Amino acid sequence: MNLYEHVDQYCERASAAFWAEPVNALSNLSFAVAAWAIWRMLARHRADPAGRKAPVSIAFTVPLAASISLGSFAFHTLGTRWAQVLDVAPIALFVLWFLGSYLHWFHGLSRSRAFLGVLAFIAFLAAFIVVVGPYVPNKSGTYVPVLLLLAALTVVLRTSPRPELRTHAGTFALATAAFTGALLARTADESVCSDFPLGTHFLWHLLDGLVVYLASLALVRHWKTRTSATPTPAEGPERAPSAR
């Protein structure tokens, strides 16, 4: 594979020029805005006298979100194979990191068990891409398992017997709806080129930025709730995870 090969994958790009996809390139700022918003939330918590420093499992969502913005900007300007890796890799890392952090903070799984949960999702993702991926237009099959994951987490939270988990179901439902719209926009991009030369990929960026923000917001809020509570020996396995 030639890593410097030009990639023309979306409606807006009509040449190999650096600025051939200005809307697709600039719409990636939604991820930077999401990163800034979560960073501000963590900064306000740290400034509180009773606040504590966010663990890596929470704080790392900020640079991950920012890296999505930078990587996608690189791809939609340079348009090469190696830049495409920079576009895809941060998204994948964010999803996997978030899932591991979710399993730890929302359900109290240890790091090793959360890691096993992430590995199980990777196995499902790989199988889905091989079996179903080729039938999903515009190479969007990779992201369908992420939609299924968000929907599943929403149901788990909504039906949880624990009130502190049910309070986040609405945020996850909104994230699922936003990602549904984002995935539809990504999938439809090539099919609308003749009628709408700008394409719809920029909507994928804008809505995905919202998804990243909502998912991170729920994670930060639940971490703050769990760490502000004072566990007692009677809580047993349901006690709050340690700050890691």
C-alpha positions as CSV (number, residue, x, y, z in Angstrom):
1,M,0.0,0.0,0.0
2,N,1.3,3.4,-1.0
3,L,0.8,5.6,2.1
4,Y,1.2,8.7,0.0
5,E,-1.6,7.7,-2.3
6,H,-4.3,10.3,-2.7
7,V,-7.7,9.4,-1.3
8,D,-10.9,10.8,-2.9
9,Q,-13.6,9.4,-0.7
10,Y,-16.1,12.3,-0.1
11,C,-18.3,14.5,-2.3
12,E,-16.7,17.8,-1.3
13,R,-13.2,16.8,-2.5
14,A,-12.9,17.6,-6.2
15,S,-9.1,17.7,-6.4
16,A,-5.9,16.7,-4.6
17,A,-5.4,20.3,-3.3
18,F,-4.8,20.9,0.4
19,W,-7.9,23.0,0.8
20,A,-10.3,21.0,-1.4
21,E,-12.5,20.0,1.6
22,P,-12.8,23.2,3.7
23,V,-16.2,22.4,5.2
24,N,-15.2,18.8,6.1
25,A,-11.9,20.1,7.5
26,L,-13.4,22.9,9.6
27,S,-16.4,20.9,10.9
28,N,-13.8,18.8,12.8
29,L,-13.7,21.7,15.3
30,S,-16.7,20.1,16.9
31,F,-14.4,17.6,18.5
32,A,-12.1,20.4,19.7
33,V,-15.1,22.2,21.2
34,A,-16.1,18.9,23.0
35,A,-12.6,18.5,24.4
36,W,-12.6,22.1,25.6
37,A,-16.0,21.7,27.3
38,I,-15.0,18.6,29.2
39,W,-11.7,20.1,30.2
40,R,-13.5,23.2,31.6
41,M,-15.8,20.9,33.5
42,L,-12.9,19.0,35.0
43,A,-11.1,22.3,35.8
44,R,-14.1,23.7,37.6
45,H,-14.3,20.5,39.7
46,R,-10.6,20.7,40.5
47,A,-11.0,24.4,41.6
48,D,-13.7,23.3,44.1
49,P,-12.1,23.0,47.6
50,A,-13.6,19.5,47.9
51,G,-12.7,18.5,44.4
52,R,-10.1,16.0,43.6
53,K,-7.9,15.4,40.6
54,A,-9.5,13.4,37.8
55,P,-7.9,10.0,37.3
56,V,-6.4,9.1,33.9
57,S,-9.4,7.0,33.0
58,I,-11.5,10.2,33.0
59,A,-9.0,13.0,32.1
60,F,-7.6,11.2,29.1
61,T,-10.9,11.7,27.3
62,V,-9.9,15.3,26.7
63,P,-6.7,14.7,24.7
64,L,-8.4,11.9,22.9
65,A,-11.3,14.1,21.7
66,A,-8.7,16.8,20.7
67,S,-6.7,14.2,18.7
68,I,-9.9,13.2,16.8
69,S,-10.1,16.8,15.6
70,L,-6.5,17.0,14.6
71,G,-6.4,13.7,12.9
72,S,-9.5,14.3,10.9
73,F,-8.3,17.8,9.9
74,A,-5.1,16.2,8.6
75,F,-7.0,13.7,6.5
76,H,-9.5,16.2,5.0
77,T,-6.7,18.5,4.0
78,L,-3.8,16.2,3.0
79,G,-6.1,13.5,1.8
80,T,-3.4,10.7,1.8
81,R,-3.5,7.1,3.1
82,W,-1.3,7.9,6.0
83,A,-3.4,10.8,7.0
84,Q,-6.4,8.5,6.8
85,V,-4.8,6.5,9.6
86,L,-4.7,9.6,11.7
87,D,-8.4,10.1,11.0
88,V,-9.5,6.6,12.1
89,A,-7.1,5.7,14.9
90,P,-8.1,8.4,17.4
91,I,-11.8,7.6,16.9
92,A,-11.2,3.9,17.6
93,L,-9.0,4.7,20.6
94,F,-11.7,7.0,22.1
95,V,-14.4,4.4,21.7
96,L,-12.3,1.7,23.4
97,W,-11.0,3.9,26.1
98,F,-14.5,5.2,26.9
99,L,-15.9,1.6,27.0
100,G,-13.3,0.6,29.5
101,S,-13.8,3.7,31.6
102,Y,-17.6,3.2,31.5
103,L,-17.4,-0.4,32.7
104,H,-15.1,0.6,35.5
105,W,-17.0,3.7,36.8
106,F,-20.6,2.8,36.0
107,H,-20.5,-0.9,36.9
108,G,-17.5,-1.1,39.3
109,L,-15.5,-3.6,37.2
110,S,-11.8,-3.9,38.0
111,R,-9.3,-2.7,35.4
112,S,-8.7,-6.3,34.2
113,R,-12.4,-7.1,33.8
114,A,-13.0,-3.8,32.1
115,F,-10.2,-4.7,29.7
116,L,-11.8,-8.1,29.0
117,G,-15.0,-6.2,28.2
118,V,-13.1,-4.0,25.7
119,L,-11.5,-7.1,24.1
120,A,-15.0,-8.7,23.7
121,F,-16.2,-5.6,21.9
122,I,-13.1,-5.7,19.6
123,A,-13.9,-9.3,18.8
124,F,-17.5,-8.4,18.0
125,L,-16.4,-5.4,15.9
126,A,-13.9,-7.5,13.9
127,A,-16.6,-10.2,13.2
128,F,-19.1,-7.6,12.2
129,I,-16.8,-5.8,9.8
130,V,-15.9,-9.1,8.1
131,V,-19.5,-10.5,7.9
132,V,-21.7,-7.4,7.5
133,G,-19.2,-4.6,6.7
134,P,-19.0,-5.1,3.0
135,Y,-22.8,-4.6,2.6
136,V,-22.9,-1.2,4.3
137,P,-22.3,1.7,1.9
138,N,-19.4,4.1,2.0
139,K,-17.4,1.9,4.4
140,S,-19.7,2.8,7.3
141,G,-20.0,-0.8,8.5
142,T,-17.1,-0.2,10.9
143,Y,-19.2,2.2,12.9
144,V,-22.5,0.2,13.1
145,P,-21.2,-1.8,16.1
146,V,-20.5,1.5,17.9
147,L,-24.2,2.5,17.4
148,L,-25.3,-0.9,18.7
149,L,-23.0,-0.4,21.7
150,L,-24.5,3.0,22.5
151,A,-28.0,1.6,22.2
152,A,-27.2,-1.3,24.4
153,L,-25.7,0.9,27.1
154,T,-28.8,3.1,27.0
155,V,-31.0,0.1,27.6
156,V,-28.8,-1.2,30.4
157,L,-28.9,2.2,32.2
158,R,-32.6,2.7,31.6
159,T,-33.5,-0.7,33.1
160,S,-30.9,-0.6,35.9
161,P,-32.3,-1.1,39.4
162,R,-29.9,1.6,40.6
163,P,-31.3,5.1,40.4
164,E,-27.8,6.7,40.1
165,L,-27.4,4.8,36.8
166,R,-30.9,5.5,35.5
167,T,-30.2,9.2,35.7
168,H,-27.7,8.9,32.8
169,A,-29.9,7.0,30.5
170,G,-31.3,10.1,28.9
171,T,-27.8,11.4,28.1
172,F,-26.9,8.1,26.4
173,A,-30.3,8.0,24.6
174,L,-29.5,11.5,23.1
175,A,-26.0,10.3,22.2
176,T,-27.5,7.3,20.5
177,A,-29.9,9.5,18.5
178,A,-27.1,11.8,17.5
179,F,-24.8,9.0,16.4
180,T,-27.7,7.5,14.4
181,G,-28.0,10.8,12.5
182,A,-24.2,11.0,12.1
183,L,-23.9,7.5,10.7
184,L,-26.8,8.2,8.2
185,A,-25.0,11.3,7.1
186,R,-21.7,9.5,6.6
187,T,-23.3,6.6,4.7
188,A,-25.4,8.9,2.4
189,D,-22.5,11.2,1.4
190,E,-21.5,9.6,-1.9
191,S,-25.1,9.0,-3.0
192,V,-26.0,12.7,-2.8
193,C,-23.0,14.1,-4.7
194,S,-24.9,14.8,-7.9
195,D,-27.7,16.7,-6.1
196,F,-25.6,18.2,-3.3
197,P,-21.9,18.5,-4.2
198,L,-20.9,19.6,-0.7
199,G,-22.0,16.2,0.6
200,T,-23.2,15.3,4.0
201,H,-19.9,14.2,5.7
202,F,-19.6,17.4,7.6
203,L,-22.8,16.4,9.5
204,W,-20.9,13.3,10.6
205,H,-18.3,15.5,12.2
206,L,-20.8,17.9,13.8
207,L,-23.0,15.2,15.3
208,D,-20.1,13.0,16.3
209,G,-18.6,16.0,18.2
210,L,-21.9,16.1,20.1
211,V,-21.7,12.3,20.8
212,V,-18.1,12.6,22.2
213,Y,-19.3,15.5,24.4
214,L,-22.4,13.7,25.7
215,A,-20.5,10.4,26.4
216,S,-17.7,12.2,28.2
217,L,-20.2,14.4,30.1
218,A,-22.0,11.3,31.5
219,L,-18.7,9.7,32.4
220,V,-17.4,12.8,34.2
221,R,-20.7,13.4,36.1
222,H,-20.9,9.8,37.2
223,W,-17.3,9.8,38.4
224,K,-17.9,13.0,40.4
225,T,-21.0,11.4,41.9
226,R,-19.2,8.2,42.9
227,T,-16.1,9.9,44.2
228,S,-18.1,12.4,46.2
229,A,-20.0,9.6,48.0
230,T,-18.4,8.1,51.1
231,P,-18.5,4.4,50.8
232,T,-19.1,2.3,53.9
233,P,-18.2,-1.4,54.6
234,A,-21.9,-2.3,54.2
235,E,-21.8,-1.3,50.6
236,G,-19.8,-4.4,49.7
237,P,-19.2,-4.9,45.9
238,E,-21.3,-1.8,45.1
239,R,-18.9,0.6,46.7
240,A,-17.4,3.3,44.6
241,P,-14.3,2.4,42.5
242,S,-11.0,3.8,43.7
243,A,-9.8,6.9,41.8
244,R,-7.7,5.4,39.1
